[in-house]
Amino acid sequence: EVLDMLDEIGSIDNARAWLEDAVTNKKKIMGFGHRVYKVKDPRATVLQELAEHVFAEMSRPKTYELAVELERIAAGILGPKGIYPNVDFYSGIVYQALGIPRDLFTPVFAIARVAGWLAHWLEQLKNNRIFRPEQVYVGKHDVAYTPLEKRP
């Protein structure tokens, strides 16, 4: 969704006006904000450094230049509110540069988490304790599935 947002912004020249309009109209700004981090997500920092490394080997896409400029502008507007880039902000740009299709971004991100999920599972087996989540789902139940292309 970050890439779609950057496509919508179009160019560096439009970045400030787009961001100011988004803030004024309380639009969601993709790739910004985190429930825990009130500073730039450290994973976003790592991905930005990776992007710099990747783009040192190839031409920098305009999408990346726009993202860097949007982050710079957002630091002044959103930073005081504790809203900074999260891991999603640069991941799509890096994935795209590596030739990964957009519809595979989420599965690639999930694959990276499998090791952690398996580690939790092994800990649960080792301790022979049933996993008891501390949170209770409060969302809707029995909701019909709507294909992505039919969603608003």
ChimeraX commands (.cxc) that place a marker at each C-alpha (Angstrom):
marker #1 position 0.00,0.00,0.00 radius 0.5
marker #1 position 2.99,2.31,0.48 radius 0.5
marker #1 position 3.85,1.96,-3.20 radius 0.5
marker #1 position 0.25,2.76,-4.15 radius 0.5
marker #1 position 0.43,5.87,-1.95 radius 0.5
marker #1 position 3.72,6.94,-3.54 radius 0.5
marker #1 position 2.18,6.37,-6.98 radius 0.5
marker #1 position -0.73,8.60,-5.94 radius 0.5
marker #1 position 1.64,11.36,-4.76 radius 0.5
marker #1 position 3.41,11.11,-8.11 radius 0.5
marker #1 position 6.48,13.29,-7.61 radius 0.5
marker #1 position 8.66,15.00,-5.04 radius 0.5
marker #1 position 7.05,18.31,-6.01 radius 0.5
marker #1 position 3.67,17.02,-4.78 radius 0.5
marker #1 position 4.90,15.46,-1.52 radius 0.5
marker #1 position 4.39,18.36,0.90 radius 0.5
marker #1 position 0.94,19.31,-0.40 radius 0.5
marker #1 position -0.17,15.67,-0.41 radius 0.5
marker #1 position 1.04,15.11,3.16 radius 0.5
marker #1 position -0.51,18.33,4.47 radius 0.5
marker #1 position -3.82,17.39,2.82 radius 0.5
marker #1 position -3.64,13.87,4.28 radius 0.5
marker #1 position -3.03,15.24,7.79 radius 0.5
marker #1 position -5.75,17.90,7.47 radius 0.5
marker #1 position -8.29,15.34,6.24 radius 0.5
marker #1 position -7.14,12.64,8.68 radius 0.5
marker #1 position -6.25,10.21,5.88 radius 0.5
marker #1 position -4.18,7.16,6.69 radius 0.5
marker #1 position -0.55,7.68,5.71 radius 0.5
marker #1 position 0.75,4.28,4.72 radius 0.5
marker #1 position 4.07,3.15,6.20 radius 0.5
marker #1 position 3.92,5.57,9.13 radius 0.5
marker #1 position 3.12,4.92,12.76 radius 0.5
marker #1 position 3.57,1.96,15.07 radius 0.5
marker #1 position 1.76,0.79,18.19 radius 0.5
marker #1 position 5.02,0.46,20.13 radius 0.5
marker #1 position 7.66,2.66,18.52 radius 0.5
marker #1 position 7.31,6.41,19.00 radius 0.5
marker #1 position 10.56,6.89,17.10 radius 0.5
marker #1 position 11.52,5.58,13.66 radius 0.5
marker #1 position 11.04,1.82,13.60 radius 0.5
marker #1 position 14.56,0.34,13.76 radius 0.5
marker #1 position 13.59,-2.15,11.06 radius 0.5
marker #1 position 12.74,0.78,8.77 radius 0.5
marker #1 position 16.23,2.14,9.38 radius 0.5
marker #1 position 17.75,-1.21,8.42 radius 0.5
marker #1 position 15.59,-1.44,5.28 radius 0.5
marker #1 position 16.50,2.10,4.27 radius 0.5
marker #1 position 20.19,1.22,4.62 radius 0.5
marker #1 position 19.55,-1.94,2.59 radius 0.5
marker #1 position 17.80,0.17,-0.05 radius 0.5
marker #1 position 20.83,2.47,-0.23 radius 0.5
marker #1 position 23.03,-0.61,-0.73 radius 0.5
marker #1 position 20.73,-2.11,-3.37 radius 0.5
marker #1 position 20.43,1.17,-5.26 radius 0.5
marker #1 position 24.19,1.68,-5.22 radius 0.5
marker #1 position 24.25,-1.26,-7.65 radius 0.5
marker #1 position 21.44,0.03,-9.88 radius 0.5
marker #1 position 19.77,3.31,-10.68 radius 0.5
marker #1 position 17.72,4.79,-7.85 radius 0.5
marker #1 position 14.03,4.58,-8.67 radius 0.5
marker #1 position 12.01,7.78,-8.42 radius 0.5
marker #1 position 9.81,5.94,-5.93 radius 0.5
marker #1 position 12.74,5.72,-3.52 radius 0.5
marker #1 position 13.68,9.38,-3.96 radius 0.5
marker #1 position 10.05,10.32,-3.29 radius 0.5
marker #1 position 9.96,8.12,-0.17 radius 0.5
marker #1 position 13.11,9.74,1.24 radius 0.5
marker #1 position 11.67,13.21,0.61 radius 0.5
marker #1 position 8.29,12.27,2.08 radius 0.5
marker #1 position 10.03,10.98,5.21 radius 0.5
marker #1 position 12.01,14.22,5.48 radius 0.5
marker #1 position 8.86,16.34,5.20 radius 0.5
marker #1 position 6.91,14.05,7.55 radius 0.5
marker #1 position 9.60,14.36,10.22 radius 0.5
marker #1 position 8.59,17.99,10.70 radius 0.5
marker #1 position 4.84,17.41,10.48 radius 0.5
marker #1 position 4.31,13.98,12.06 radius 0.5
marker #1 position 7.49,13.61,14.13 radius 0.5
marker #1 position 6.27,15.88,16.95 radius 0.5
marker #1 position 3.23,13.56,17.22 radius 0.5
marker #1 position 5.49,10.49,17.61 radius 0.5
marker #1 position 4.64,9.21,14.12 radius 0.5
marker #1 position 7.60,7.94,12.10 radius 0.5
marker #1 position 8.19,5.41,9.30 radius 0.5
marker #1 position 7.55,1.79,10.18 radius 0.5
marker #1 position 8.95,-1.38,8.61 radius 0.5
marker #1 position 6.46,-1.23,5.72 radius 0.5
marker #1 position 7.65,2.17,4.51 radius 0.5
marker #1 position 10.81,0.96,2.75 radius 0.5
marker #1 position 10.12,-2.79,2.47 radius 0.5
marker #1 position 7.95,-2.53,-0.65 radius 0.5
marker #1 position 10.50,-0.34,-2.41 radius 0.5
marker #1 position 13.25,-2.88,-1.68 radius 0.5
marker #1 position 11.05,-5.83,-2.66 radius 0.5
marker #1 position 10.12,-4.12,-5.93 radius 0.5
marker #1 position 13.77,-3.36,-6.70 radius 0.5
marker #1 position 14.56,-7.04,-6.16 radius 0.5
marker #1 position 11.89,-7.99,-8.71 radius 0.5
marker #1 position 9.35,-9.37,-6.23 radius 0.5
marker #1 position 5.77,-8.86,-7.48 radius 0.5
marker #1 position 3.53,-6.70,-5.27 radius 0.5
marker #1 position 1.10,-9.53,-4.57 radius 0.5
marker #1 position 3.94,-11.50,-2.95 radius 0.5
marker #1 position 5.11,-8.75,-0.54 radius 0.5
marker #1 position 2.98,-10.02,2.37 radius 0.5
marker #1 position 3.96,-13.69,1.94 radius 0.5
marker #1 position 7.66,-12.72,1.78 radius 0.5
marker #1 position 7.25,-10.67,4.96 radius 0.5
marker #1 position 5.46,-13.61,6.65 radius 0.5
marker #1 position 8.16,-16.09,5.61 radius 0.5
marker #1 position 10.68,-14.02,7.56 radius 0.5
marker #1 position 8.56,-14.52,10.69 radius 0.5
marker #1 position 8.25,-18.30,10.42 radius 0.5
marker #1 position 11.45,-18.90,12.42 radius 0.5
marker #1 position 10.05,-16.87,15.32 radius 0.5
marker #1 position 6.70,-18.59,15.17 radius 0.5
marker #1 position 8.42,-21.99,15.23 radius 0.5
marker #1 position 10.61,-20.90,18.15 radius 0.5
marker #1 position 7.49,-20.00,20.15 radius 0.5
marker #1 position 5.94,-23.34,19.27 radius 0.5
marker #1 position 9.09,-25.22,20.37 radius 0.5
marker #1 position 9.14,-23.31,23.67 radius 0.5
marker #1 position 5.54,-24.31,24.25 radius 0.5
marker #1 position 6.36,-27.96,23.55 radius 0.5
marker #1 position 9.42,-27.88,25.80 radius 0.5
marker #1 position 7.56,-26.33,28.72 radius 0.5
marker #1 position 4.56,-28.61,28.15 radius 0.5
marker #1 position 2.19,-25.73,28.78 radius 0.5
marker #1 position -0.84,-24.79,26.77 radius 0.5
marker #1 position -0.45,-21.37,25.20 radius 0.5
marker #1 position -2.96,-18.99,26.71 radius 0.5
marker #1 position -3.19,-15.68,24.87 radius 0.5
marker #1 position -3.71,-12.72,27.17 radius 0.5
marker #1 position -5.96,-10.97,24.69 radius 0.5
marker #1 position -9.51,-11.79,23.73 radius 0.5
marker #1 position -10.71,-11.21,20.17 radius 0.5
marker #1 position -13.54,-8.67,20.19 radius 0.5
marker #1 position -14.08,-8.29,16.45 radius 0.5
marker #1 position -16.96,-9.51,14.32 radius 0.5
marker #1 position -17.53,-13.24,13.85 radius 0.5
marker #1 position -19.02,-15.11,10.89 radius 0.5
marker #1 position -18.31,-12.33,8.41 radius 0.5
marker #1 position -18.52,-13.28,4.74 radius 0.5
marker #1 position -15.24,-13.13,2.82 radius 0.5
marker #1 position -15.03,-10.34,0.23 radius 0.5
marker #1 position -12.36,-10.75,-2.49 radius 0.5
marker #1 position -9.76,-7.96,-2.54 radius 0.5
marker #1 position -10.86,-6.68,-5.93 radius 0.5
marker #1 position -14.42,-6.12,-4.60 radius 0.5
marker #1 position -13.39,-4.27,-1.42 radius 0.5
marker #1 position -13.63,-0.49,-1.17 radius 0.5
marker link #1:1,2 radius 0.2
marker link #1:2,3 radius 0.2
marker link #1:3,4 radius 0.2
marker link #1:4,5 radius 0.2
marker link #1:5,6 radius 0.2
marker link #1:6,7 radius 0.2
marker link #1:7,8 radius 0.2
marker link #1:8,9 radius 0.2
marker link #1:9,10 radius 0.2
marker link #1:10,11 radius 0.2
marker link #1:11,12 radius 0.2
marker link #1:12,13 radius 0.2
marker link #1:13,14 radius 0.2
marker link #1:14,15 radius 0.2
marker link #1:15,16 radius 0.2
marker link #1:16,17 radius 0.2
marker link #1:17,18 radius 0.2
marker link #1:18,19 radius 0.2
marker link #1:19,20 radius 0.2
marker link #1:20,21 radius 0.2
marker link #1:21,22 radius 0.2
marker link #1:22,23 radius 0.2
marker link #1:23,24 radius 0.2
marker link #1:24,25 radius 0.2
marker link #1:25,26 radius 0.2
marker link #1:26,27 radius 0.2
marker link #1:27,28 radius 0.2
marker link #1:28,29 radius 0.2
marker link #1:29,30 radius 0.2
marker link #1:30,31 radius 0.2
marker link #1:31,32 radius 0.2
marker link #1:32,33 radius 0.2
marker link #1:33,34 radius 0.2
marker link #1:34,35 radius 0.2
marker link #1:35,36 radius 0.2
marker link #1:36,37 radius 0.2
marker link #1:37,38 radius 0.2
marker link #1:38,39 radius 0.2
marker link #1:39,40 radius 0.2
marker link #1:40,41 radius 0.2
marker link #1:41,42 radius 0.2
marker link #1:42,43 radius 0.2
marker link #1:43,44 radius 0.2
marker link #1:44,45 radius 0.2
marker link #1:45,46 radius 0.2
marker link #1:46,47 radius 0.2
marker link #1:47,48 radius 0.2
marker link #1:48,49 radius 0.2
marker link #1:49,50 radius 0.2
marker link #1:50,51 radius 0.2
marker link #1:51,52 radius 0.2
marker link #1:52,53 radius 0.2
marker link #1:53,54 radius 0.2
marker link #1:54,55 radius 0.2
marker link #1:55,56 radius 0.2
marker link #1:56,57 radius 0.2
marker link #1:57,58 radius 0.2
marker link #1:58,59 radius 0.2
marker link #1:59,60 radius 0.2
marker link #1:60,61 radius 0.2
marker link #1:61,62 radius 0.2
marker link #1:62,63 radius 0.2
marker link #1:63,64 radius 0.2
marker link #1:64,65 radius 0.2
marker link #1:65,66 radius 0.2
marker link #1:66,67 radius 0.2
marker link #1:67,68 radius 0.2
marker link #1:68,69 radius 0.2
marker link #1:69,70 radius 0.2
marker link #1:70,71 radius 0.2
marker link #1:71,72 radius 0.2
marker link #1:72,73 radius 0.2
marker link #1:73,74 radius 0.2
marker link #1:74,75 radius 0.2
marker link #1:75,76 radius 0.2
marker link #1:76,77 radius 0.2
marker link #1:77,78 radius 0.2
marker link #1:78,79 radius 0.2
marker link #1:79,80 radius 0.2
marker link #1:80,81 radius 0.2
marker link #1:81,82 radius 0.2
marker link #1:82,83 radius 0.2
marker link #1:83,84 radius 0.2
marker link #1:84,85 radius 0.2
marker link #1:85,86 radius 0.2
marker link #1:86,87 radius 0.2
marker link #1:87,88 radius 0.2
marker link #1:88,89 radius 0.2
marker link #1:89,90 radius 0.2
marker link #1:90,91 radius 0.2
marker link #1:91,92 radius 0.2
marker link #1:92,93 radius 0.2
marker link #1:93,94 radius 0.2
marker link #1:94,95 radius 0.2
marker link #1:95,96 radius 0.2
marker link #1:96,97 radius 0.2
marker link #1:97,98 radius 0.2
marker link #1:98,99 radius 0.2
marker link #1:99,100 radius 0.2
marker link #1:100,101 radius 0.2
marker link #1:101,102 radius 0.2
marker link #1:102,103 radius 0.2
marker link #1:103,104 radius 0.2
marker link #1:104,105 radius 0.2
marker link #1:105,106 radius 0.2
marker link #1:106,107 radius 0.2
marker link #1:107,108 radius 0.2
marker link #1:108,109 radius 0.2
marker link #1:109,110 radius 0.2
marker link #1:110,111 radius 0.2
marker link #1:111,112 radius 0.2
marker link #1:112,113 radius 0.2
marker link #1:113,114 radius 0.2
marker link #1:114,115 radius 0.2
marker link #1:115,116 radius 0.2
marker link #1:116,117 radius 0.2
marker link #1:117,118 radius 0.2
marker link #1:118,119 radius 0.2
marker link #1:119,120 radius 0.2
marker link #1:120,121 radius 0.2
marker link #1:121,122 radius 0.2
marker link #1:122,123 radius 0.2
marker link #1:123,124 radius 0.2
marker link #1:124,125 radius 0.2
marker link #1:125,126 radius 0.2
marker link #1:126,127 radius 0.2
marker link #1:127,128 radius 0.2
marker link #1:128,129 radius 0.2
marker link #1:129,130 radius 0.2
marker link #1:130,131 radius 0.2
marker link #1:131,132 radius 0.2
marker link #1:132,133 radius 0.2
marker link #1:133,134 radius 0.2
marker link #1:134,135 radius 0.2
marker link #1:135,136 radius 0.2
marker link #1:136,137 radius 0.2
marker link #1:137,138 radius 0.2
marker link #1:138,139 radius 0.2
marker link #1:139,140 radius 0.2
marker link #1:140,141 radius 0.2
marker link #1:141,142 radius 0.2
marker link #1:142,143 radius 0.2
marker link #1:143,144 radius 0.2
marker link #1:144,145 radius 0.2
marker link #1:145,146 radius 0.2
marker link #1:146,147 radius 0.2
marker link #1:147,148 radius 0.2
marker link #1:148,149 radius 0.2
marker link #1:149,150 radius 0.2
marker link #1:150,151 radius 0.2
marker link #1:151,152 radius 0.2
view
